[in-house]
Amino acid sequence: MTLHKGGCYCGTIEIGFYVDDTLSLVPRACDCDFCEKHGAEWVSAATGSLDITIKDKANLQLFKQGSETADLWICKNCGVVACVTYNTGDKLVGAVNRRALDDCSIFTSAQTISPKSLSTSEKKARWSELWIQKVQVNGVTP
């Protein structure tokens, strides 16, 4: 597995994204208002894993996206949106903002997706299938 390190600018949020085949991953540019305004491009692999470490809990903001089902991990200090998670009830799944990875330029151009056209249950099903299935959080409880 290849490790892709990253996080926010000031170091409050650190992420480690482990994946088998980096070159096959196509970032997804979500067309929701939040992601468009922040320029987020999401990468994930169901067979990968994600480690999230919070260095300063006071600088972490978990922001609920439009349907109020997923948490966007944002640094209050530097404003970077590092990753997104969703609690399925059985486990935490997630995706990484390509722009928060140190080696973000190795990924291909983003493909635009339109979750605005999906119902909340369709979004949850999509996330449960496409997002990283092994997410570990250190420093806080999501």
URGIMO-V978254 format. One record per residue. RES is the residue in three letters. PSI is psi in radians with two decimals (NA if undefined). BURIAL is I if it has 24 or more other C-alpha atoms within 12 Angstrom, else O. D_CENTER is the distance of its C-alpha to the mean C-alpha in Angstrom with 1 decimal. Layout:
RES_PSI_BURIAL_D_CENTER ; RES_PSI_BURIAL_D_CENTER
//
This chain:
MET_2.51_O_18.5 ; THR_2.36_O_17.2 ; LEU_2.23_O_15.2 ; HIS_2.00_I_12.9 ; LYS_2.72_I_12.8 ; GLY_-2.74_I_11.4 ; GLY_-2.80_I_10.4 ; CYS_2.98_I_12.1 ; TYR_-0.72_O_15.5 ; CYS_-0.14_O_17.7 ; GLY_0.04_I_16.3 ; THR_-0.77_I_15.4 ; ILE_2.15_I_11.9 ; GLU_2.41_I_11.9 ; ILE_2.56_I_9.5 ; GLY_2.00_I_11.1 ; PHE_2.05_I_9.8 ; TYR_2.23_I_12.9 ; VAL_2.59_I_13.9 ; ASP_-0.82_O_17.4 ; ASP_1.47_O_17.6 ; THR_-0.73_I_15.5 ; LEU_-0.33_O_17.9 ; SER_-0.15_O_17.4 ; LEU_2.28_I_13.8 ; VAL_2.04_I_13.7 ; PRO_2.57_I_10.9 ; ARG_2.15_I_10.8 ; ALA_1.81_I_11.8 ; CYS_2.47_I_11.7 ; ASP_0.21_I_15.1 ; CYS_2.76_O_14.5 ; ASP_-0.73_O_16.2 ; PHE_-0.91_O_13.3 ; CYS_-0.65_I_11.1 ; GLU_-0.75_O_14.5 ; LYS_-0.49_O_15.7 ; HIS_-0.08_O_12.8 ; GLY_0.48_I_12.7 ; ALA_2.43_I_9.0 ; GLU_2.03_I_8.7 ; TRP_2.35_I_6.0 ; VAL_2.51_I_7.1 ; SER_2.82_I_7.6 ; ALA_2.16_I_11.0 ; ALA_-0.55_I_12.5 ; THR_-0.04_I_14.8 ; GLY_-3.02_I_12.5 ; SER_2.74_I_11.5 ; LEU_2.21_I_9.1 ; ASP_2.18_I_10.9 ; ILE_2.20_I_10.0 ; THR_2.25_I_13.2 ; ILE_2.07_I_14.3 ; LYS_-0.53_O_17.5 ; ASP_1.72_O_18.7 ; LYS_-0.55_O_18.0 ; ALA_-0.41_O_19.9 ; ASN_0.11_O_17.5 ; LEU_2.33_I_14.4 ; GLN_2.18_I_13.7 ; LEU_1.99_I_11.8 ; PHE_2.17_I_12.2 ; LYS_2.26_O_12.8 ; GLN_3.13_I_12.1 ; GLY_-0.81_O_15.3 ; SER_0.06_O_16.1 ; GLU_0.60_O_15.3 ; THR_-0.46_I_13.6 ; ALA_2.66_I_9.8 ; ASP_2.15_I_8.9 ; LEU_2.22_I_7.2 ; TRP_1.91_I_7.7 ; ILE_2.42_I_10.3 ; CYS_2.14_I_13.1 ; LYS_-0.46_I_16.4 ; ASN_-0.87_O_18.3 ; CYS_-0.15_O_16.9 ; GLY_0.05_I_14.6 ; VAL_2.37_I_11.5 ; VAL_1.87_I_8.1 ; ALA_-0.72_I_6.2 ; CYS_3.09_I_2.8 ; VAL_2.49_I_3.5 ; THR_2.77_I_6.2 ; TYR_2.27_I_9.5 ; ASN_1.96_I_12.8 ; THR_-0.18_O_15.0 ; GLY_-0.60_O_18.0 ; ASP_-0.53_O_18.4 ; LYS_2.95_O_15.1 ; LEU_2.24_I_11.5 ; VAL_2.79_I_9.1 ; GLY_3.05_I_5.3 ; ALA_2.74_I_3.1 ; VAL_2.43_I_3.0 ; ASN_2.00_I_5.0 ; ARG_-0.64_I_8.2 ; ARG_-0.23_I_10.3 ; ALA_-0.03_I_9.2 ; LEU_2.46_I_10.5 ; ASP_-0.60_O_14.3 ; ASP_0.68_O_15.3 ; CYS_-0.43_I_13.3 ; SER_-0.19_O_16.7 ; ILE_-0.26_O_17.1 ; PHE_2.70_I_15.0 ; THR_3.05_O_16.9 ; SER_2.63_O_16.9 ; ALA_2.58_I_14.4 ; GLN_2.30_O_15.6 ; THR_2.31_O_15.8 ; ILE_2.82_O_14.9 ; SER_1.34_O_16.4 ; PRO_-0.25_I_14.9 ; LYS_-0.45_O_17.4 ; SER_-0.07_O_20.0 ; LEU_2.57_O_18.7 ; SER_2.91_O_19.9 ; THR_-0.75_O_17.8 ; SER_-0.61_O_19.0 ; GLU_-0.67_O_18.1 ; LYS_-0.84_I_14.5 ; LYS_-0.74_I_14.4 ; ALA_-0.73_O_16.2 ; ARG_-0.81_I_14.0 ; TRP_-0.75_I_10.8 ; SER_-0.46_I_13.2 ; GLU_-0.78_O_14.3 ; LEU_-0.49_I_11.6 ; TRP_2.89_I_8.5 ; ILE_2.20_I_8.9 ; GLN_-0.29_I_11.9 ; LYS_1.77_I_12.5 ; VAL_2.22_I_10.4 ; GLN_2.32_I_12.6 ; VAL_2.31_I_12.6 ; ASN_2.31_O_15.5 ; GLY_-0.41_O_17.2 ; VAL_2.91_O_16.3 ; THR_2.09_O_16.2 ; PRO_NA_I_13.4
//
